Structures are given as C-alpha cells and as structure tokens.
Amino acid sequence: MPHEPIVPSRWYNIIPDLPAPPPPPLHPGTRQPVGPDDLAPLFPMELIGQEVSGERFLAIPQDVLDVYRLWRPTPLIRAHRLEKSLGTPARIYYKYEGVSPAGSHKPNTAVPQAYYNKLEGVRRLTTETGAGQWGSALAFACAQFGLECEIWMVRASYDQKPYRRSLMQVYGAAVHASPSPVTGAGRKILAGHPDSTGSLGIAISEAVEVAGSAADTRYALGSVLNHVLLHQTVIGEEALKQLPEMPDLVIGCTGGGSNFAGLAFPFMRERPETVFRAVEPEACPSFTRGRYAYDFGDTAGFTPLLKMHTLGHDFVPDPIHAGGLRYHGMSPLLSHMYELGMFEAVTKSQSECFEAGVRFARTEGIVPAPEPTHALAETIAEALRCKESGEEKVILTALCGHGHFDLGAYDRYLAGELEDYALPQERVDAALAGLPG
C-alpha cells in the first residue's frame, strides 16, 4: 500500500470551523465592508477569493507544488540535545522551515502569490519587508515565474542586514531603504524625520502607493491577511503527518501571525485541547498591550480598515533585531481568535531571546533567526517549568528561519551590546490616540 505523501495537496482554511466569522475589512471612506472591486487594484481575483473563502480546504495548484518540492517537506526534528542540556522531562519538537531557498517559511505564500499574479498577466509585484525574509522569499518566487519585483525594506533592517538586501538582488529584485524618496509617502516621512529608522507600516504605504499607480503592477503581502495564513498551513499539515505523538503545547512567534497560524491551525482542527501560545517582543506587543480595534494596516492610511490587535498605525517600534516582528498590528483572523480565547500570548525581551538562540545553536546546531528565538525562549521556559513539576509535556515549536544573515545581531549579543527596549505606556497611548474615529 503506497505511503500518503507528506507534502499536502490542500491548504486548510480555519474560518468555516470558527464559532463566529471574523469582522470584515472596511472601506475607510464609507465604513462598509470592502468588496472584490475595492481590492482588485492590489490583488489578483484568485487571492481575493481565497481571502473570503468559505471552503475548509483549497487545492494547491500543481505549478505551486512543483516549486514547493524544491524544499518541502521540511524536517520535523526532536530536540534531544536541547532537552538534555535543560534536564527536562518534556519532549521538544521543532518544525524547521529554514531549509527553504530563502531561509524561512515565507516562500510558502510567496510562491502561490507570484503564481496567481502571473496567471492574471501581472508584470511586477511590489512589497515591503522587515528583516528581509519576506523580501527574499518574494524575490525568489518572482524569479520562478518571470515577474519583476520591487521591495521597500525597513531602514533599520536595511542597515543591519546588508546581505539580505544582496540576496534579494541576486534573485533579481530592486530594493529601496524605507522611508525612501521614491514615493510620496516616503518623502513625507523623510521631510519630518530625515533620520527615520522606518517601520513596516511605512514600507507598506510605499509599496501600496506604487502598486496602485500602475496597471501592470500588484502588491504582495507576507503576513497578516487570510490568504497568507491559509498558504502557511502546509507547515502544520506536514507536522501532523510527521509527529509521532500529539503535542500538549504549540508555541510560535508572532509579528503579523502567519508562521504561528501555519503551524497551529491544523492542530487546532485535529486536537483543540492542545494549548497554543503566541510569543511577541516586549518592544512591539500588539496582542498583550494593543487594542482590538479597526485600524489601517499601513502608516499613510492607504489600506482598508482591519479589525485587529493594534498599537496604532502611527506606532514606530524600536529597532530591535527581530525585524520581522516589528509590525504595529496583528493578523485580523488571529486577533479575532485571540478574542475568542483560542490561544494565549506572552512577551519576551530581546536579551532572553538571543540567550535562547545561542543555547539552541550550541545544542541543536542551527543558528535561529531572531524572530523564532522568541518561540524558543518560551519553549525553554516551559521545559524548565516541566523540570520543576516533573510533567512530561510534548512541546511543538516553529523554527521559522535560520539566522545566517543575522550574525551581526549575534555579534552584538555576544559582546554585551544588545539593548532591551522597555516600551513606555505613554508611547502606546500616543499611537492609539491616532486610531481612526
């Protein structure tokens, strides 16, 4: 009897299985739910359909699967050496997405987004990127389907991670530091803040501005939206087939939410009694200190209004090294599910995360990207709690990317130069005061 293939042939849409549907995006002018025509200048119709789909499973096109097979299935590894170093009775497993060509989970959605745009005759895609992982992934995906790619990279990461920029350019992308003089949104920010370190919200404004001004150009987003979370469920669907035992706890880092959702959603379907825990940086704590409200997804106010946990679209995070977690808002779908009590959220400091990253590298051999060190820090903390209690919990975590382009950050940590940013409440209050009325 043939073995069932590990690489899934379908994406899982959790929305039909929720007790209540998430609130819709609203048009900022009319405050009415946006329709397909409102989104058509930015996204191809197939992705718009996936954004609002009521189907539990959507077939993955063969051309997408053919590219996925360059790196999928990704390994599911038990962290025996980490367990031993902690002296814990817990059993720790990690799903390692860093084996993709771009070094992270991001190609899981970049490839289908490029594919669907190519089908509609699009010539160029624009996007933003924080740490550079999403930009690398979209540049790679565009190369697979013969599309041009233009990327606005948050200035703090552009300066911190020059080789991420180089990788995007190797794949054929044009890369700008954001805020940039290329767009009206960027010029406006630079006029008031010429030394701005940038934010994902600003970079989104720039990419959306350019996409909306050219008929042959569309915009691609690496997290937050429903279709992006949908594509990432290949992670959890594979893990379900690979794990020898069901997890008691699933842990993932959250910036926009796609990596956590991609691992967690299939397990929420198959084993809802599992505890699910999202981990975010103390410097950008949208779940734990943000407000659940309608807000713009970008700084300039070009996007529809999304109901999400937000720190305010004017919020500019401190330049922490986990650039992929420096977004002012959280996925509307995950925000809705958090309100329903379907998972927990905690925060971690930058120093605790890098300590966890170094420990993981010295035991398991993989240098993690700064983003998943948040999940690893909480995994280690939970494993140590198990050591105290004697519980033999099964912990599954998402190692969503490697840190080979982040060694400058590790240099600073090892030299004792890495700062922890304590976010003052007055900064949160000031940004939330700018929420659309």
N, C-alpha and C positions, 0 to 999 in steps of 0.2 A: 504494500500500500504506500503510495508516494507521500512524502512529508508535506505538510502545509507550508507554503513559502512564508518566510519571516517578514519580508518586506510587504506591508499591507497594500492592497489594491484599492482601498477606500479610505477617505478621510471621515472622521467622526464629528458630527455636529451635535453638541450637547444641548442646544437651545430647546428642541422639542421635548427633552426629558426634564426640563426645569419646572418647578411648581408654578412659576409665573414668568412670562416673557420679559426680557429687559426693556426699559424705556427706549423709544426710538430717538435717533438723532433729529434735531430740529433745525429748520431754516432760521438763521439769525435775524432775518427781517420780519418774517411772518409768524415765527414761533410755531409753525405747523411741521408735522413730520416730513422729512425730505423724501422725495421720490427719485426714481431712476434718472429722470431728466436732470435733476439737480446734481447728481454725481457723475453723469456721463462725460463732462469735460475733464474729469480727473482719472476715471477708472473705466476699463472695458466692461461691457454689459455682463459677461460671464462672471466676473468678480463681484459686480453689483448684485447679481442673482445669488451668489454664494453668501453675500453679506446678510441677506434677508431670508435665506432658505429655511423651509420648514421640514426638510428631509433629514433623517437621522444620519444617513451615510451618503456620501457623494463619491462617485467613481473617480479615480486618479487617471488622467489620460496616459496612454501608452508612451507618448513622447516625453512626458514628465518622468514616468517610471524609468525610462531608458537613461535619463540623466541621473536620477536618484541612485541608480545602481553603480555609479562611479564610487559611492561611499556607503550606501545602505545595503544591508542592515549595519547599524553602528553597534559597538560592543556593549554588552551588559556585564559588568565586572564586579565581583565581590572584593571588597577592600580588606582582605585578610591582614595585610601588614599594618594598615591603619588601626584595625581592631586590636591587634596585638600591642601596638605602641600605647593604646589607650587603656589596655587591660579591661576591656568592656565585654560583657556577655552579649551585647547587641550584635546583630548581623547587619552589616552595612553593604549595600549595593549601590553602584552608580552607573547611570546610562551616559556613555561618553560620546558627545556629539562633535568633539574636536577633530575627528578624523575626516571631516568634510574638506573639500578643496580650500574653502575659505577659512577653515579652522573653527567653525562654530555651527550651531543649529540653524543659523539664518538662511542657508540655501534651501531648506525645506519649503519655505514660502517664496523665496526669490525666484526659484526655477518655475513654478506654476504661474507666478505673476508675469514673468517675461514671456512665457509661452502664450498665455491668453492675450496679452497685448500684441504679440506678433501675429496671432490669428486675425486680429482686427485691423491690421495694416499700420500699426503704430511704428514710427521710425526711431523715436528717442524716449527714454524714461529719465525722469528726474527724481531725486530723493535726498533725504538728509541722512546723516549718520553721526552717532555719538562717539563711541570708542573706535569705530571704523569696521566693526564686524559686519554690520548690515551693509555698509557701502561696499565692502569686499565681496559679499555674497551677491549683491545685485550686479556688480560689475562682472563677476564670473557668469551669472545667469544670462546677462545680456550678450556676453561673448558666445554662449552656446546657441543663441537664437538670432544672432546677427543684428542686434539692436545697439544704438548709441546709448551712452549712459553719462549723466551729468549729476555730480554729487556735491552737496554742501555739508562739509564736515565741521562740527563744533570746534571753534578756535582752540579751546583748551586741549582737546584731544589731537587736533591738527599739529599743535606744537609738541605735545607729549609723545606722540606715536607716529613719527615720520615714515616708518616702514609700512604701516597700514596704508598710508597715502601711496607709497610706492607700489604696494600690491594692487591697489585699485587701478593705478595707471598701467601696470603690467597687463591687467585684464582689458585695458582699453578705455577706461573711464576718464573724464575730465573732472578734476577735484578742486573745489574752492574752499578756503577757510571762511567760516561763517561766524559773525556777520561779514558780508562781502560787499564791495562796491558794484557788484554785477546787477543787483536788484534794487528796486525802490525800498523794499522792506529792510534790506541790509544797510543801504545808505542812510535811512532814517535812524537806525540804531547807532551807526558809527558817528553820525553828526552829534548825538548827545552823549555817547560813550565810546570815544575812539579806541579805548583800551579794552573793550568788552571781551570777556572770555567766551561769550556765546552761550547758547542753550539749544536743546533740541527743538523747543518751540520756535526760536528764531530761524533755525535751519529749515524747519518745516515750512515756515512762511516763505522763505526764499525759493524752495523747490516747488511749492504750490503756485507761486506767482509765475514762474517760468512755464510750468506745465499748462496753466490756464490761458497763456497768451499765444500758444502755437497749436494749430490744428493737428499736427502730426506728432504731438508730444503728450504723454500722460505721466501721471505721478504714481510712484510705488511706495508703500509704507511697510516698515519692517516689524511692526508690533501693533498693539492696541486694538485694531479693527477685527471684526468677527471672522472674516475670511482668512486673516493671517493666523489667528488661533486655530482655525479649522485645519489649515495645512500642517501645522506643527503637531497634530495628533498622531502623525506617523511615529513619533517618539514613543508615546505611551502604548500604542497598538503593538509595536515591536516588543516593548518591555513586557507586556502581558504574556507574550509567547516565550520570552527568554527566561523570566524569573522562575526559579524552582519553588518559590513559596510566595504567598501573598504578603504585601507589606502592611505593617501596623501604622507606619508613618511615611508620608511622602513629603519631601522638602525641596523647594526650588526658590531661586532668587527671582525678584520681580522688579522690572523697570517699567515697561509697558505691559508685560504679562504673558508674552507668547511662549516663552520657554517653560514656565511653570504650568501654564494651561496645557501645553502639548504633552507633557508627561502626566499631568494629573487627571485630565478629563476622562480618558478611557478607564482609569482605575475608579473614578467616581461612579462610572456606569456599572462596573463589574463588582466593586467592593465598597459601597458607600460608607460602611462603618469604619473604614480607614480614616486616620486623622491626616488632614492636608494642611501644610504650613508654608506660607509665603514669607520670604525674608527680603527686607529692603534696607537701604542705607539710612543711617541716622541723619545724614545730610539732606536726604530727599525722601521723607517718609509720607508718601501720599496716602497709603492705607491707614496708617496709625495716627497721623496728625492732620491729614487733609479733610476737606468737607465733601460730602456726597451731594453734588450739585451739577447743574448744567454749566458747561464752560467751553471755551474754544480749545481746540486741540493744538493751536499754534499761538504765537505771541501777537501777530498782527491782526488776528481775527478773520482770516480768510476761510477757515474751515466751518462746517456745520457745528452747532452746539451739541456736545456729547454729555450725557449724564454719567459722571464718573467721580471717583475719589480724586480730588484735585487740590493742589497747593496754590492754585491761581495761575492763569496763563501768563501773568507778568513775573512769576517767580523765576529767578535765575539761580540755580544751585551753585554751591561752592564747587571749585574744580577738583573734585575727588577723582581718583584714578579709575573707578568703575564707571567710565563714561557712558556705558550702555544703560545705566540705571539713573541717569540724570534727567529724567522727564518729569514735568510738573504734574502730569495726570496718570491715571491707570486705566487699563482696558475697561470700557463700559460694561462688557459682559462679566468680567471678573469683579468689577465694582458691585454690580447687581448681585452676584453670587455671594460676595462678602456680606452684603446687607442681609441676605437670606441665611447667613450663618453656616455656609457650606465649607468654609475653611478659616484658618487662623492667620494672623500676620504679626510678625515681630521685626525689630530693627537690630542692626549690628553696626559697630563702629569700624572705621577703616583699618585701624591697627589690629583689632581682633580678627578681621577678615584676612589680612595678609599673614598674620601668625598662622591661621588655619591653612592658607595656601602653601606656606613654606613647609608646614608639617606634612601636608598631603604629598608635596613633591618629594620630600625625603623618605617617605614610606612607600607610596604607590608609584613614584617615578614620573608623574605627569605634573608639569607646571600649569596650574589652572589660570585662566583669565581672571581679572579682578572681580568680574560680575559673579561667577559661581562660587568664589570664595565666601560670599555671604551665605549661600546654602551650606557650604562645607563647615563654616563656623557654627552654624546652628546644628548641623549633623554631629559635630564633635561634642557640642554642649549636651545634646540629647544622649549621646553614647556615654558620656561621663555621668549623667543622671542615672542611666541604666546601671553603671558600675556601682553607684551608691545603693540603688534599690534592689539590684540583682535581677531586674527584668531582662528577659531575652527578646527584646523587641527586634523586629525586622524593619530596617530603615532603608528607604529608596530615595536617592537624591539625583538631581540633574546636574551633571558636569557638562555645561552647555558650550564650553570652548576652551582652547588652550591659551596660555599666556606667553607664547613665544615673541609676540610683538609688544609685550608689556614688561619686559625685563628692566626698563628704566624705572618703573614704579617699584619693582622688587629691589633694585639698587637703593632707592631712597629708603625703603623699609629697613633693609639690612644695615644702612648707615645711620639709622635712628632719626631720619629727617622727615618721616611721614607724619602729617598732622591729622588729628581728629577734629572734625568740624561739628561743634555743638550748635545746632540750629536754634537761634533765639525765637521765642514765640512771637515777638513783635514783627519779625520778618514774614512769618506765616500770615499773621493778621493783616499786614500791609498788602500782601499779594492777594489775599482772599477778599479784601475790600474792593478789588477791581473786577470781581466776578460780574458777568452781565446781569443786569437787573431783571 
